[in-house]
Amino acid sequence: MTTTTTVRVAVRYFAAARAAAGVESENLTLPAGTTVQDLVDELASRSPELSRVLARCSYLCDGVAVRDTGIGLSNAQTLDVLPPFAGG
């Protein structure tokens, strides 16, 4: 039996999150057991601007709204980072 020690997660940034991150998307290798909140905390530590944007964002994991950031991430998942949108 093989034990997975890491997971690969794709992170896609939209609007202000994309501008703050400086990239449209990235693929990350994370320790198994990493939660959405762990990932957000890691991303926020990169820059004050990205931290400010992430504090207001919503997240989709494989297209489903994340209501509990304590959920663990699985291999090959995609996390979308969505800042608040305005408009009509």
CNS distance restraints for C-alpha pairs under 8 A (distance, minus, plus):
assign (resid   4 and name CA) (resid  32 and name CA) 6.71 0.50 0.50
assign (resid   5 and name CA) (resid  31 and name CA) 5.94 0.50 0.50
assign (resid   5 and name CA) (resid  32 and name CA) 5.07 0.50 0.50
assign (resid   6 and name CA) (resid  29 and name CA) 6.36 0.50 0.50
assign (resid   6 and name CA) (resid  30 and name CA) 5.35 0.50 0.50
assign (resid   6 and name CA) (resid  31 and name CA) 4.33 0.50 0.50
assign (resid   6 and name CA) (resid  32 and name CA) 4.50 0.50 0.50
assign (resid   6 and name CA) (resid  75 and name CA) 7.79 0.50 0.50
assign (resid   7 and name CA) (resid  29 and name CA) 5.63 0.50 0.50
assign (resid   7 and name CA) (resid  30 and name CA) 5.31 0.50 0.50
assign (resid   7 and name CA) (resid  31 and name CA) 6.21 0.50 0.50
assign (resid   7 and name CA) (resid  32 and name CA) 5.60 0.50 0.50
assign (resid   7 and name CA) (resid  73 and name CA) 7.50 0.50 0.50
assign (resid   7 and name CA) (resid  74 and name CA) 6.10 0.50 0.50
assign (resid   7 and name CA) (resid  75 and name CA) 4.38 0.50 0.50
assign (resid   7 and name CA) (resid  76 and name CA) 7.11 0.50 0.50
assign (resid   8 and name CA) (resid  27 and name CA) 6.77 0.50 0.50
assign (resid   8 and name CA) (resid  28 and name CA) 5.58 0.50 0.50
assign (resid   8 and name CA) (resid  29 and name CA) 4.50 0.50 0.50
assign (resid   8 and name CA) (resid  30 and name CA) 6.32 0.50 0.50
assign (resid   8 and name CA) (resid  74 and name CA) 7.71 0.50 0.50
assign (resid   8 and name CA) (resid  75 and name CA) 5.09 0.50 0.50
assign (resid   8 and name CA) (resid  76 and name CA) 5.42 0.50 0.50
assign (resid   8 and name CA) (resid  77 and name CA) 7.31 0.50 0.50
assign (resid   9 and name CA) (resid  27 and name CA) 5.73 0.50 0.50
assign (resid   9 and name CA) (resid  28 and name CA) 5.33 0.50 0.50
assign (resid   9 and name CA) (resid  29 and name CA) 6.47 0.50 0.50
assign (resid   9 and name CA) (resid  30 and name CA) 7.51 0.50 0.50
assign (resid   9 and name CA) (resid  73 and name CA) 7.68 0.50 0.50
assign (resid   9 and name CA) (resid  74 and name CA) 7.59 0.50 0.50
assign (resid   9 and name CA) (resid  75 and name CA) 6.30 0.50 0.50
assign (resid   9 and name CA) (resid  76 and name CA) 5.39 0.50 0.50
assign (resid   9 and name CA) (resid  77 and name CA) 5.17 0.50 0.50
assign (resid   9 and name CA) (resid  78 and name CA) 5.74 0.50 0.50
assign (resid   9 and name CA) (resid  79 and name CA) 7.20 0.50 0.50
assign (resid  10 and name CA) (resid  25 and name CA) 7.07 0.50 0.50
assign (resid  10 and name CA) (resid  26 and name CA) 5.80 0.50 0.50
assign (resid  10 and name CA) (resid  27 and name CA) 4.40 0.50 0.50
assign (resid  10 and name CA) (resid  28 and name CA) 6.30 0.50 0.50
assign (resid  10 and name CA) (resid  76 and name CA) 7.11 0.50 0.50
assign (resid  10 and name CA) (resid  77 and name CA) 6.37 0.50 0.50
assign (resid  10 and name CA) (resid  78 and name CA) 4.62 0.50 0.50
assign (resid  10 and name CA) (resid  79 and name CA) 6.17 0.50 0.50
assign (resid  11 and name CA) (resid  25 and name CA) 5.42 0.50 0.50
assign (resid  11 and name CA) (resid  26 and name CA) 5.37 0.50 0.50
assign (resid  11 and name CA) (resid  27 and name CA) 6.24 0.50 0.50
assign (resid  11 and name CA) (resid  28 and name CA) 7.57 0.50 0.50
assign (resid  11 and name CA) (resid  78 and name CA) 5.80 0.50 0.50
assign (resid  11 and name CA) (resid  79 and name CA) 4.84 0.50 0.50
assign (resid  11 and name CA) (resid  80 and name CA) 5.90 0.50 0.50
assign (resid  11 and name CA) (resid  81 and name CA) 7.29 0.50 0.50
assign (resid  12 and name CA) (resid  24 and name CA) 6.00 0.50 0.50
assign (resid  12 and name CA) (resid  25 and name CA) 4.27 0.50 0.50
assign (resid  12 and name CA) (resid  26 and name CA) 6.72 0.50 0.50
assign (resid  12 and name CA) (resid  78 and name CA) 7.35 0.50 0.50
assign (resid  12 and name CA) (resid  79 and name CA) 6.28 0.50 0.50
assign (resid  12 and name CA) (resid  80 and name CA) 4.81 0.50 0.50
assign (resid  12 and name CA) (resid  81 and name CA) 6.10 0.50 0.50
assign (resid  13 and name CA) (resid  17 and name CA) 5.40 0.50 0.50
assign (resid  13 and name CA) (resid  18 and name CA) 4.60 0.50 0.50
assign (resid  13 and name CA) (resid  21 and name CA) 7.46 0.50 0.50
assign (resid  13 and name CA) (resid  23 and name CA) 7.37 0.50 0.50
assign (resid  13 and name CA) (resid  24 and name CA) 5.38 0.50 0.50
assign (resid  13 and name CA) (resid  25 and name CA) 5.85 0.50 0.50
assign (resid  13 and name CA) (resid  80 and name CA) 6.11 0.50 0.50
assign (resid  13 and name CA) (resid  81 and name CA) 4.95 0.50 0.50
assign (resid  13 and name CA) (resid  82 and name CA) 6.80 0.50 0.50
assign (resid  14 and name CA) (resid  18 and name CA) 4.93 0.50 0.50
assign (resid  14 and name CA) (resid  24 and name CA) 7.13 0.50 0.50
assign (resid  14 and name CA) (resid  80 and name CA) 7.64 0.50 0.50
assign (resid  14 and name CA) (resid  81 and name CA) 6.20 0.50 0.50
assign (resid  14 and name CA) (resid  82 and name CA) 5.66 0.50 0.50
assign (resid  14 and name CA) (resid  83 and name CA) 7.04 0.50 0.50
assign (resid  15 and name CA) (resid  19 and name CA) 6.57 0.50 0.50
assign (resid  15 and name CA) (resid  82 and name CA) 7.49 0.50 0.50
assign (resid  15 and name CA) (resid  83 and name CA) 6.89 0.50 0.50
assign (resid  16 and name CA) (resid  20 and name CA) 6.12 0.50 0.50
assign (resid  16 and name CA) (resid  53 and name CA) 7.00 0.50 0.50
assign (resid  16 and name CA) (resid  83 and name CA) 6.44 0.50 0.50
assign (resid  17 and name CA) (resid  21 and name CA) 5.97 0.50 0.50
assign (resid  17 and name CA) (resid  50 and name CA) 6.85 0.50 0.50
assign (resid  17 and name CA) (resid  53 and name CA) 6.07 0.50 0.50
assign (resid  17 and name CA) (resid  54 and name CA) 7.06 0.50 0.50
assign (resid  17 and name CA) (resid  81 and name CA) 6.78 0.50 0.50
assign (resid  17 and name CA) (resid  82 and name CA) 7.01 0.50 0.50
assign (resid  17 and name CA) (resid  83 and name CA) 6.26 0.50 0.50
assign (resid  18 and name CA) (resid  22 and name CA) 5.87 0.50 0.50
assign (resid  18 and name CA) (resid  23 and name CA) 5.79 0.50 0.50
assign (resid  18 and name CA) (resid  24 and name CA) 5.52 0.50 0.50
assign (resid  18 and name CA) (resid  25 and name CA) 7.98 0.50 0.50
assign (resid  19 and name CA) (resid  23 and name CA) 7.20 0.50 0.50
assign (resid  20 and name CA) (resid  49 and name CA) 5.95 0.50 0.50
assign (resid  20 and name CA) (resid  50 and name CA) 4.93 0.50 0.50
assign (resid  20 and name CA) (resid  53 and name CA) 7.27 0.50 0.50
assign (resid  21 and name CA) (resid  50 and name CA) 6.04 0.50 0.50
assign (resid  30 and name CA) (resid  34 and name CA) 6.64 0.50 0.50
assign (resid  32 and name CA) (resid  73 and name CA) 7.76 0.50 0.50
assign (resid  32 and name CA) (resid  74 and name CA) 7.75 0.50 0.50
assign (resid  33 and name CA) (resid  72 and name CA) 5.67 0.50 0.50
assign (resid  33 and name CA) (resid  73 and name CA) 6.81 0.50 0.50
assign (resid  34 and name CA) (resid  38 and name CA) 5.91 0.50 0.50
assign (resid  34 and name CA) (resid  39 and name CA) 6.88 0.50 0.50
assign (resid  34 and name CA) (resid  72 and name CA) 5.59 0.50 0.50
assign (resid  34 and name CA) (resid  73 and name CA) 5.92 0.50 0.50
assign (resid  35 and name CA) (resid  39 and name CA) 6.37 0.50 0.50
assign (resid  35 and name CA) (resid  69 and name CA) 6.71 0.50 0.50
assign (resid  35 and name CA) (resid  70 and name CA) 5.43 0.50 0.50
assign (resid  35 and name CA) (resid  71 and name CA) 5.26 0.50 0.50
assign (resid  35 and name CA) (resid  72 and name CA) 4.07 0.50 0.50
assign (resid  35 and name CA) (resid  73 and name CA) 5.53 0.50 0.50
assign (resid  36 and name CA) (resid  40 and name CA) 6.18 0.50 0.50
assign (resid  36 and name CA) (resid  69 and name CA) 4.93 0.50 0.50
assign (resid  36 and name CA) (resid  70 and name CA) 6.10 0.50 0.50
assign (resid  36 and name CA) (resid  71 and name CA) 6.10 0.50 0.50
assign (resid  36 and name CA) (resid  72 and name CA) 6.36 0.50 0.50
assign (resid  36 and name CA) (resid  73 and name CA) 6.44 0.50 0.50
assign (resid  37 and name CA) (resid  41 and name CA) 6.01 0.50 0.50
assign (resid  37 and name CA) (resid  69 and name CA) 4.96 0.50 0.50
assign (resid  37 and name CA) (resid  70 and name CA) 5.94 0.50 0.50
assign (resid  38 and name CA) (resid  42 and name CA) 6.22 0.50 0.50
assign (resid  39 and name CA) (resid  43 and name CA) 6.18 0.50 0.50
assign (resid  40 and name CA) (resid  44 and name CA) 6.00 0.50 0.50
assign (resid  40 and name CA) (resid  54 and name CA) 7.24 0.50 0.50
assign (resid  41 and name CA) (resid  45 and name CA) 6.25 0.50 0.50
assign (resid  42 and name CA) (resid  46 and name CA) 7.11 0.50 0.50
assign (resid  43 and name CA) (resid  50 and name CA) 7.44 0.50 0.50
assign (resid  43 and name CA) (resid  51 and name CA) 7.42 0.50 0.50
assign (resid  44 and name CA) (resid  48 and name CA) 7.17 0.50 0.50
assign (resid  44 and name CA) (resid  50 and name CA) 5.67 0.50 0.50
assign (resid  44 and name CA) (resid  51 and name CA) 4.07 0.50 0.50
assign (resid  44 and name CA) (resid  52 and name CA) 7.84 0.50 0.50
assign (resid  44 and name CA) (resid  54 and name CA) 6.71 0.50 0.50
assign (resid  45 and name CA) (resid  51 and name CA) 6.72 0.50 0.50
assign (resid  46 and name CA) (resid  50 and name CA) 7.07 0.50 0.50
assign (resid  46 and name CA) (resid  51 and name CA) 7.60 0.50 0.50
assign (resid  47 and name CA) (resid  51 and name CA) 6.16 0.50 0.50
assign (resid  48 and name CA) (resid  52 and name CA) 6.23 0.50 0.50
assign (resid  49 and name CA) (resid  53 and name CA) 6.42 0.50 0.50
assign (resid  50 and name CA) (resid  54 and name CA) 6.03 0.50 0.50
assign (resid  51 and name CA) (resid  55 and name CA) 6.27 0.50 0.50
assign (resid  52 and name CA) (resid  56 and name CA) 7.19 0.50 0.50
assign (resid  53 and name CA) (resid  57 and name CA) 6.54 0.50 0.50
assign (resid  53 and name CA) (resid  83 and name CA) 6.92 0.50 0.50
assign (resid  54 and name CA) (resid  81 and name CA) 7.81 0.50 0.50
assign (resid  54 and name CA) (resid  83 and name CA) 7.35 0.50 0.50
assign (resid  56 and name CA) (resid  83 and name CA) 6.20 0.50 0.50
assign (resid  56 and name CA) (resid  84 and name CA) 6.89 0.50 0.50
assign (resid  57 and name CA) (resid  81 and name CA) 6.43 0.50 0.50
assign (resid  57 and name CA) (resid  82 and name CA) 5.27 0.50 0.50
assign (resid  57 and name CA) (resid  83 and name CA) 4.22 0.50 0.50
assign (resid  57 and name CA) (resid  84 and name CA) 6.27 0.50 0.50
assign (resid  58 and name CA) (resid  65 and name CA) 7.71 0.50 0.50
assign (resid  58 and name CA) (resid  66 and name CA) 7.45 0.50 0.50
assign (resid  58 and name CA) (resid  81 and name CA) 6.29 0.50 0.50
assign (resid  58 and name CA) (resid  82 and name CA) 5.13 0.50 0.50
assign (resid  58 and name CA) (resid  83 and name CA) 6.22 0.50 0.50
assign (resid  58 and name CA) (resid  84 and name CA) 7.48 0.50 0.50
assign (resid  59 and name CA) (resid  65 and name CA) 6.04 0.50 0.50
assign (resid  59 and name CA) (resid  66 and name CA) 5.49 0.50 0.50
assign (resid  59 and name CA) (resid  79 and name CA) 6.66 0.50 0.50
assign (resid  59 and name CA) (resid  80 and name CA) 5.54 0.50 0.50
assign (resid  59 and name CA) (resid  81 and name CA) 5.04 0.50 0.50
assign (resid  59 and name CA) (resid  82 and name CA) 5.89 0.50 0.50
assign (resid  60 and name CA) (resid  64 and name CA) 5.02 0.50 0.50
assign (resid  60 and name CA) (resid  65 and name CA) 4.46 0.50 0.50
assign (resid  60 and name CA) (resid  66 and name CA) 5.48 0.50 0.50
assign (resid  60 and name CA) (resid  78 and name CA) 7.97 0.50 0.50
assign (resid  60 and name CA) (resid  79 and name CA) 5.63 0.50 0.50
assign (resid  60 and name CA) (resid  80 and name CA) 4.98 0.50 0.50
assign (resid  60 and name CA) (resid  81 and name CA) 6.90 0.50 0.50
assign (resid  60 and name CA) (resid  82 and name CA) 7.81 0.50 0.50
assign (resid  61 and name CA) (resid  65 and name CA) 6.45 0.50 0.50
assign (resid  61 and name CA) (resid  66 and name CA) 6.32 0.50 0.50
assign (resid  61 and name CA) (resid  77 and name CA) 6.85 0.50 0.50
assign (resid  61 and name CA) (resid  78 and name CA) 5.70 0.50 0.50
assign (resid  61 and name CA) (resid  79 and name CA) 4.61 0.50 0.50
assign (resid  61 and name CA) (resid  80 and name CA) 6.43 0.50 0.50
assign (resid  62 and name CA) (resid  77 and name CA) 6.02 0.50 0.50
assign (resid  62 and name CA) (resid  78 and name CA) 5.16 0.50 0.50
assign (resid  62 and name CA) (resid  79 and name CA) 6.42 0.50 0.50
assign (resid  62 and name CA) (resid  80 and name CA) 7.86 0.50 0.50
assign (resid  63 and name CA) (resid  78 and name CA) 8.00 0.50 0.50
assign (resid  63 and name CA) (resid  80 and name CA) 7.73 0.50 0.50
assign (resid  73 and name CA) (resid  77 and name CA) 7.00 0.50 0.50
